[in-house]
Amino acid sequence: MLVSNIGYPRMGRERTLKKLLEGYWGRVLDEEGLLAGAARLEEAHWRQQVRLGVELVPVGDLSLYDHVLDTAVMFGLVPERFEKAGDGLSLYFAMARGGPNAPACAMRKWFNTNYHYIAPEWERKPVLVKNLPLQAYLRAKDTLNGNAKPVLLGPFTLIKLSKNAPEWRRALYELSPLYAQVLRELDAAGATWVQVDEPSLILDVTEEEAKALAAAYRKITEGLRGLKIMLQTYFGGLSQYARLMALPVDGLGLDFVHGYPENIANLERHGFPPDKWLGLGIVDGRNIWRTNLRQKLDLLHKVFPYVPATRIWLQPSCSLLHLPVSAADESHLPSALRQGIAFADERLTELRALARAVKEGETVVAAELAAADQAQRALAELSGRVVPAVRMRVSALKETDFQRTAPYAERRKLQSRRLALPLFPTTTIGSFPQTPEVRAARARRRRGEVSKEQYDAFIRGQIAEWVRIQEQLGLDVLVHGEFERNDMVEYFATRLQGFAVTSNAWVQSYGSRCVKPPILFGDVYRDTPLTLAEALYAQSLTPQPVKGILTGPVTMLNWSFVREDLESDQIAYQVALAIRDEIVDLEKAGLAIIQVDEPALREGLPLRTEERAPYLSWAVSAFRLATGGACPETQIHTHMCYVEFGDILEAIEAMDADVISIETARRGGFLEVFKRSAYHRDIGLGVYDVHSPRVPEVEDMERVIRQALDVFRPEQLWVNPDCGLKTRQQKEVAAALKRMVKAARRLRTEYRPD
């Protein structure tokens, strides 16, 4: 039995890669410095995994932006609009972030996680430009003494994640010889194993696709002499298990955490090929609760009748990309909570303990087993884990608590009279640039170097400045700017009971962007206002409406590390009631518009179609519970980004929001969904991409609005950026918003009622 890892967190414990990238983009670091720094970080990650007991170390999993983008560039899937972007890193980052005259490639969610990938675009036939797994293997070969396992995104998943890919049979036909060449070159270089990631195999794979995939892999693996292939899946149970077990590969990696009990049932029903290795994903690569080692040993004993230990790799359930690096930095947490969590390094330590228990006997790891048992007990007894008043409030909910007091058509008339907004009203999503001064002020407050009064005065100064800027730019509905918020989830977690926040638990979201998910460990309730002071101050400075900005209950769950001892709907309803209380306070204080952001609604959607209805039911109910107490005259907005609308449009309607704002700037073809299913409420178009430094022209934004007018009535449309503006520079923001307002005003003149 070997200990294998599927992937390691890229950013590094101190977010080293983030600093390298932003130094390069800010022109304080040249290309040589970026690549040298990334190489040092990569080697440090290899050595750390070996120290923690990993015997098969993934190489090539560190990416300068995104591994899907890496694969697209490797196979020459470069859209024509980037032909003047240069080559090398200039081209690579132009595709990720946009170039002077070339919008960035689409950014989408990686399955049901908060990681964003860059969608490949097929405008030409793929060719092998460079063999990235080979380059990674050659870098690691001497360091790892034969333990290097190159990682490669598989052809089926590459096609499934692509935009405008050819018909899948043709795409597989075009990619197969290229993958074969990649593997032959690895074989010739002496690699013994390669990990080919095919997470799309846990989706609704058809029999026809499974047959075509078998034919493709026969071509891909033909002629290999010493190289073995571990076909790696994760995020769920394997679809088409019996057919895919027959693929001409040497091992199958299966997720026995998020794919349990389906994968164990498949194993018991169909067995496992005696000539293959099983990559057994046994510890959770996505959540942070310490593994119950005794339960996992029981699971192993269920597997052994079908797969001998000598043909098993113990692995995380998926890449550890989705976890922070080490829990050792979280000493400030309550002892019981600190003992109850495990990040990436601790997950690898758990794998080593399980392997030793099997190979040497459980007595060898008696201390580890006892510590895991104690951690489970301490977590169950943790203060705040169960709050009877919160449980009683949820259990007493009535059907009317999930409903607004008036239907949408009636609310729309009341809100229109109250707000008196022009056609194509302009607004932003909520946040404005978090400048170095803002971040420094927050850090000084955190260290106790300034008083609360001094810090609050600084925040009010930022709010006042940006209210003035918004008025000068001509925006119709203003926001306070969220300068007091480090993150849209973590900020609320610091003010709600039942959450804990970490010191250094950073996780990559996209590119250099990292988030620090809070830990939802106990029953959730609000014992003090969350946003009232800042929203009221902003509204006091202007006669124009100011939106209150809140994070919705589903996003609070999906972007946190969530407890596993309570059903998701019950947790969501607890959070929803806390948000509901805040909405009531904002409304009483006179705010006419309140936005409850749910960018992660789609993210939690089960990957299999037949499993989606229960999730959507409680997710929609949680939003309706949060907003159901608002008066009819109060306009409720919600914001969603990187959402596949075709999957959840009915659910979005059922949420009963008055206005939704959506990301559209990187999403071609989104209007087709709304053409097929008419949407009758107001909708805010994301007319430009906030994740790119490129400032689009007025005509670019106007074009987006005009396209939408083929589907929506003019009175339905709001105009806004596609997401918050916290990561952008002040000059970029001012220039882009000025053009956005101009585009809206042009159309307002054209479509003004007679």
N, C-alpha and C positions, 0 to 999 in steps of 0.2 A: 504494500500500500504506500503510495506516494502522496505528498502534500503539494498541491498545485495552486497557483493563483491565476485568475482570469484577467485581471487588470488592477492597477494601483492608482491612487489619487494623483492627478497630474500636477496640481499647483504646488505641492510641497507643503510641509508643515508650517512654514512661514510665508506662504503664498509667493514663493520665489519666482515661479514662472509668470505670475501676474505682473510682478515688478519688472521682470525682463521685457515682457511684451509691451507694457506701457512706456518703458524707457525707450524701446525701439520706435514705437509709434510717436512718441514725443521728441524724437530725434536727439536724444541724449545718449543713445546706444546705437552703434552701427550693426550691420548684419553679422559680421564676424563675432562681435560681442554677444549678440543674442544667441547665435548657434552654439558658441562655446559655453555660455552659461546654461543653456538647455541641456547640453551634453553632460555637464558636471552634475546637474540635478538628476538626469536620467540614471547615471551610474550610481549616484547615492541611493536612489530608489532600489536599484538592483541589489546593492550590498545590504540594505536594510531588510529586504525580503529574505535574503539568505540567512541573515542573523536570526530572523524570526522563525526559521525552520522550513521555508519554502524550497522544495526540491526541483520544481519546474517553474521557472521565473518567466513571466510574459515580457517580451521585448517588442518595441514598436508601438506600445500602447500610449506612450507619451506623445501628445500632438501639440503643435504650436497654436492650434485653434480648435480643430474638430477632426476626429478620425474618419468621418464620412467624407468630409471635404478632402482629406488626404487621399482617400481612395479614388475620388472623382478625378483629382489632378493626376494621380498615378496613371489612370487610364485615359487621360487626355480629354475628359468631359468638360471642356472649357467653352462657355458660350462665346459667340462671336463678338458680343459687345465689349469683351475684355481684350480684344486683339491689340489695342494700343496701351495696355496696362503694363507692358514689359514682360519679364519672365521671373522665375524664381519666387522669392518672397513678395515682390511687388504684385505679381499676378495673384498669388495665393491669398494675400490679404485684401486685394481688390475684390475678389470673389466673395470673401467673408464679410467685408465691411463697406463695399462700394468704392467706385473710382470716380474721377472728376465728371465723367459723362456716362457712367455705367452703374446703374443700381445694383446693389448686392444681390447675390443669389438668395432664394427664399430660405428663411429660418423656420424650422419646425421642431415640435417636441419629439424627443427620442422615446418612442412607445408611450408608456404611461408614467414617465419620470419628468422631473423638472430640468433635465439636461436638454439643451437645444442643439440640433445638428443643422448643417448647411445642406440643403437638398440639391443633389446633382441634377444637372440639366443636360438632356441628350439632344444636341443639335448636330452631332456628327457621329460617325462610327468610332467606337473606342479603339485606342491603340495603347500599347504598353510604353509609357514615356520613361518611367524609372521604377525599379523594383524596390519599393520602400521596405517590405519585410526583409529582403536580403540585406539591405544597408543596415537595418537594425541588428540583424543577426551578426553581421561582421563586426559591428561595434561592440557587441556583447560577448562574442565567442570566447575571447581570452579571459575576460573578467569572470564569467560564470562557469568556465571549465566544463562545457557540455550541457549545462542546465538551462541554456537559453531556449525559450519556446517562442518563436515569432508569432505575431498575431495579425490576422488578415480578415477584413470584413468580407463575408461570402457573397457570391454572385446573386443568389436569390434575394437576399436582404438588400443588397445594393439596388437591385431593380425595384423592389417594393418601396424603397424610400425615395426613389427618384421622381423628378418632375418631367413630364413629357417623354417618358421612356417609350421606346417602341413596344409593340405587342410582346408580351413576356417571353414567348417561345423564341422570337427573333432576337430579343435582347440576350437570352441565355446562349443562343447560338453564337452571337458576336463575342460574348465575354469568355466562353469556355476555353478557346485556345490561348487567350491572354492569361487566364488563371493557370492553365497548364504550364505556360512558360515561367510564370512566377515560381511555381512549385518545383519545376525542373532545376531552375537556377539555385533554389534553396537546397535541393537534394545534392547537387554537384558541390555546393559549398560545405557539405557535411552536417547540415541540420538533421536532427533525428525526429523531432516532432514539430508540427505547425498547428496552431489553433485557428480554425476557420469559423468565425462567428456567424451564425445563422439564426438570430433570435426571431426572425419572421416565420420560422417553422412552428412557432407556438400559436400562430394566428389560425384563421379559418382556411387552412390549406386544402385544396380540392384533390381528388384522386388524380385528375389529369395533371395538375402541377407536380404532384409527387412522382408520377411516372417520368415527366420531362426532366425533373431534377435528377432522378437516378441516371438518366441517359447523359445529362450534362456532367455529372460527377465521374462517370466512367471515362469520358473524354479528358476531364481535368486531371485525373489520377493515372492515366495510362502511361506506362513507361517509368514510373517512379521506382527506385531501387531501395534506398534505405530510409527515405522520408515517410513518416507516418502522419496521418491527419486525425486530429481531434475535432470533430464537428460539434461546435459549442452552441447550445441554446440556453435561454434564460427568460425570466419574467413570467413563466407559466408552464403548464404541462405540454408535452410534445403532441402536436396535431399529427394525424396519420401515422401513429406510432409504428404499427406493424410494417408498413411500406418503407418508412424512413430508416428502420433498423437494418434494412437490406442494402442501404447505400454503400458503395464501395469505399468506405473510410475505415479507419482503424479504431476509432473510439467515438462515443457519443457523450456529450456533456449535457446533463439534465438537471433542472432546478427542482430540488426536493424541499424547498421552502415555499416559494410562491406557486410552484407546480405540484405541491402536495395537497390532497392525496391522489391527484390524477396520475402522476408518474409512478407512484407505488402500485396503484391499481393496474396500470399498463404492464408493469413488471410482473405482477402476479398472474395476469391474464395471458400475456404473450411471451414471457420469459425475456432473456437477453442473449444475443449471439455469443457463443462461447469463444469466438476468435476476436472479440472486440474488448476494448477497455471502456469502463464507465467513469466519466467525470461526474462525481456525485456532489452536487451543490448542496451542502449540508448546513452551512451557517449563513445568516442573512446578510446579503450585500447591500441592502437598502435601508434597513432600520437599525437602531442602535442599541436595542435591549440585549443584555448579556445572554448568551446561549445557555439553555438548560442542557448541560452536557449529558446527563443521564438519559433524557429523552432522545437525544441524538444517538447515543449508543444503542438504545432500543431500536431505533430506526435502522441502524447499520445491521443489527442482527436480523431484521426483516429482509434486508437486501441480500445477505450472504448466501441464502439458498439458491439465488438466481445468478449472482456474480461473485466469484471468489475474491477475497481480499487482495490477492496478488494482481488482480486486474482492475483495481479501483484507485482512482485519484480522489482524494478529499479536497474539496474546493469551496469557495464562497458560492452563493447562489447565482451571482452575476459579478461583473467587474466592481471592484471597490471604489471606482470613480465616484459613486454616489454617497460615499461616507467621508467624514473628516479623517485626518491622518491618525491622530492619537488622542486618547482620552486622558493622557497624563497631564495635559495642560488645564484640566477642569477641576482643580483642587478646591475651588470656591463653592462648588455644588454641595448640597447636604450629603453627608457621608453615605446614607442609604441609596441616594440617587447616583452618586458617583460610582459606587460599587456595582450598580445595576446596569451600567452602560458599557458598550464596547464599540470602538471605532475600527478603522481599517487594520491598524497594527494589532489590536486586541483580537480581531477576528482571525488573523493568521496564527496568533498564539493559541486560540481555541482549536484550530485545525491540527496544530502540532500535538496538543493534548489528546485529542480524539485518536489520532494516528498511533500515538504511544500506547494508549489504553488498549487498542486492538492488537498491536504487535508485541507489547511487553506485559500486558495485563493491567487491570484497573488499579491494582494496588500501587503501581508506579506513579499514577496521577491522582492518588487519594486526596492530596491537598487541593488540587485544582477542582476536583469534584465537590469537595466540602465547601470550598469558597463559592462555587457557583450556586450550590444549594442555599447557603447563607444569604447570598445576594438576592435570590428569589424571595426568600422570607422577608428580608428587610424592605424590599420594594413594596411588597403587599401591605406592610404595616406603616409605610411612609405617611407622615402628616400631610393631610390634604388629598390623599388618594381617594377617599370617600367622604363626601360632604352631604349629609342627609337632606338638608334643605334644598340643595341643587337637584338631587334625585327626585324629591317630592314635587318640585316645580315642573320638571319634565314629565313626570307621570300624570300630572293633573292637566296637561295640555288638552284643549278641545279643538274640534275641526275648525271653528271660527278663528282660532288663533293663527291659522295658516292662510288667512284671506284678508285682502284689503276690504275696507268698508263700502267701497263703491266700485263698479266695473270700470274698465279702462276707458271706454268711450266717454263716460261721465267725468272721470278724472281729467281727461285731456282738455275738456272745455274749461273746467275750473282752473287748471294750471295755466292754460293759455291766457285767461283773463288776468290771473295774478302776476304772471311774469312779463307779458307783453313783449316777447322777443321778436326780432325781425326774422325774415326768411333766411334759411341757412345760418342759424346762430353758430357763433364760433366759441370754442372753449379749449381747454387742455385737459389732460387726463388727471393731473393732480400735482405732480412733483416738478420742481424747478432745479437748476443745477446745484449740486452739492459741491461747492467750491472748496479749495483747500482751507479757506478761512472757516467755513462751516464745520468741516470735519475736525479742524484743530480745536474749535470752540467746544465741540462735543467731547473730544478727548480730554481737554482741560477740566471740563465738568466731571467727567468720569473719574479723573484722578484727584478730584477735590481741590483743584487749584483756583477755581472760581466758585462763588456762591450760587445758589439757585437763582437768587434775584438778578445777579449779573448775567447769568446764562439766559434767563428768560428775557431780559432786556435786549440781549444780542439777537435772539430769535425774533422778537417783535420788530427789531430794526430790519431784519431780512424780509419779514412779511410786508412791512410798510413799503420797502423799496420795490418789491415785486408786484404789489398791488398797483403802485404808481406806474410801473413799466407796462403792466397789462392794460391799464387804462389808456396809456399813450399809444400802445399798439392797436387799440380798438377792439379788443376781445369783448364779447357780449356777456359771457358768464365767467367769473373769475374763480381762482382757487387761492388758498393761502400759501401754497408752495411746499409744504411738508418739510421745512428745514429742520424741525426738531426730530425727524424720523430717520434713523439709520437704514431702516428696511421696512417695507410695508407689512410684513408679518412679525418680525422680531420686535418692532416698536410696540405693537399691540400686546405681544406676549409679555413684555415687561410690565404691563399695566393690568393684566388679567390674572386672577388667581388660577392656579392649576398648571401654569406654564413655568418653565425655567429657561434661562438663556445661558449660552456658553461664552467662554472667553475666546476660543480659537478654533471652533468647530466649523471651519470654512469648507464649502462644497462648490465645485464649479457648476455654473449655470450655462454660460456660453462664453467662448473666447476667453478674455481675462476677467470676466464678471463672475464674482463669487458671492454666495449667500451663506448666511449662518443660521440654519433652521433651528428654531427653538425646540425644546423638549416638552411635549404635552404629557405630563405624568399623572395629573389628578383631575378632580372635578373642577369645571371651569365656571367662574362667575365674575361679575364686575362689582367692585366695591368702591370705585371712584370714577368720575368722568374720564374719558379717554382722550378726547380731542376738543372738548368744548371751549377751553380758553383761547386756543389759537384760532379756531373758526370764528368765534365771536369777535375777536380783535380785528381780524381781517374784514369782517362785515361792517364793523364800526368805521372803517376807513373809506368806504365807498357806497354810493347809492345803488350800484349794480349788484345783481345777485352773486353771492359767493357759494360755491358748492362745498358742503361738508364731505370729506373723503374718509371712508371706512373700508376695511378689508373684510370680505365676506366669510361666512363660517366654513364653506367648503375649501376655500383657499387657505384659511388658517389650518385646516387639517392636512391638506395635501402638501403644503410647504413646511410642515413641521415633522419632527420625529414623534409619532403618535403612540400612546399607550396601546397595548394589545389585549388588555383584560376586559374591555368593554366594547360593545358593538358600535360600529362607526356612526350609525344614525343617532344613537344616544349622545355620543360625544359632540356631533354636529349640532344637535338641538341645544346642548348646553352653551356652546359658543354663540349660536344664533340668538339665544335669549339675552346674552350679554350685549350683543350688537343692537338688539331691539331696544334695550334700555337706553343705550347711547343715542339712538335715533330719536327717541321720545324727548330726550333732553335737548338735542339740537333743534328739534322742531319747536319746542316750547320757547327756545331762545330766539326764534324768528327766522331760522334758515328755511328757504323755500325749496332748495334743491339739495338732495343728499345722494351721494354716489356710493354704492356698496360693490366694491370690486370683486369679481370672481374670475380672474384669469386662469385659475387652475381647475375650473369645473370640468373641462374636457380631459384634463390630465389624469384624473382618477377613474376615468371610464374603463371598465374591464376590456381586455383586448379581444375577447371572444364575444361575438354578437349576442349569443343566447344568454350571456351573463350580465348584460347591461341594464336591463329594465329595473332590477332592484336598486342598483346604485343611483340611477337617474331619479328614481322615485324619492329616495331620502335626500338626495342633493338638492333637488328642486324644492322639496318641503322645507329644508333648512333655510334656504334663501327666503322663501315666503314667510317663514316664521320670523326671521330677522326683520323683514320689511312690513309685515302685516299690520303692525300697530300704527303706521304712518297715516296721517289724515289724507283725504282725497286731494286736497289742494297742494300737498307736498309732492314734488316730482322726484321719483326714485330712478336713479340711473344705475347701470352696472357697466363695468368694463371687462372685456375679454380679449385676450390676445393669443395668437398661435393656436387657434381653435379650428378643427375640421368641422365646419358648420353642418355639413351634410349628415354627420353622425348624430347631432344633438339639436337640430333646429326646433323640433317639437318641444323639447325640454326647455329651450330658451324662451319660447312663447309661454310655456307653462309657468315660468318664473314670475310672470306678471309684472316685470319692470316697465316703467314708462318709456325709458330711453336706454338702448344699449349702444356702447361705443366699441368698435372692433378694429383689429389690426388688418389692414388690407394692402399696405404699401408693398410688401414682398409676396403677396398672394395673388397670382394671376388666376382668373377663372372663378373667383369666389362668388361672383354675381349669378353664376349658373344655378347655384343652390337656391337662391332667392327667386329666380325665374321659375323654378320647378315648384316651389312652395311659397306662395305669397306671404309677405310679412307686413303687417298693418300698423305696427307701432313705429315710434321714432327711432332713428338709427344714426349714430355718429360714425362717419367714415374716417378711418386713419389715413389721411391723405399724404403723409410722408413718413419715412422710415427713421425712427429715432435711434436705431442701433448703428447707424452709419454717420460718419462725420460730413457726408455730402449734404449740402443745402440745395434742395430742388428748386427749380424755377417755378414761377407763378403758373405757367402753362402746364407744367407737370401735374400740379395739384388740381388745377381746373379740369384737366383731362380725367382724373379719377372721379371727380364729382359728376362730370357729364356722362361718364359711363354708367354711374349709379342711377342717373336720371332716366335711363332706359328701363329701369326696374321699379324705382321708387318715385313717389310723388314729391315735388319740391318741398312741400310742407313737412315731409317726414325726415328730411336730411339735416343733420348737424355736421359741422366741419371741425375736425380736431386732428392732432398728431396721432400716431397709432399706439403710443404708449407714453409712460412718464418720461420726464426730461432730466432726471437727476444725474445721469451719466454724461450729459452733453456740456459743451462749453457755453458760456453766457453769450458770446457773440454769435455762435451758431444758432442758438435758440432764438435770439431777438431777430436775426435775419430770416429764419425760417417762418416764425410766427407772423412777421410783417407780410411776407409773401402769401401765407395762408389766408390772412384776413383780406388781402387784396383779391385773391381768387374768389373768396366767398362774396365779396361786395360786387365784383363784376357780374356774377351769376344772379345776385340779388336784384341788381338793376334790370337784368334781362328778363327775370321771371316774376318781377313785381306785379301783383294783381292789378288789373285796370281799375 
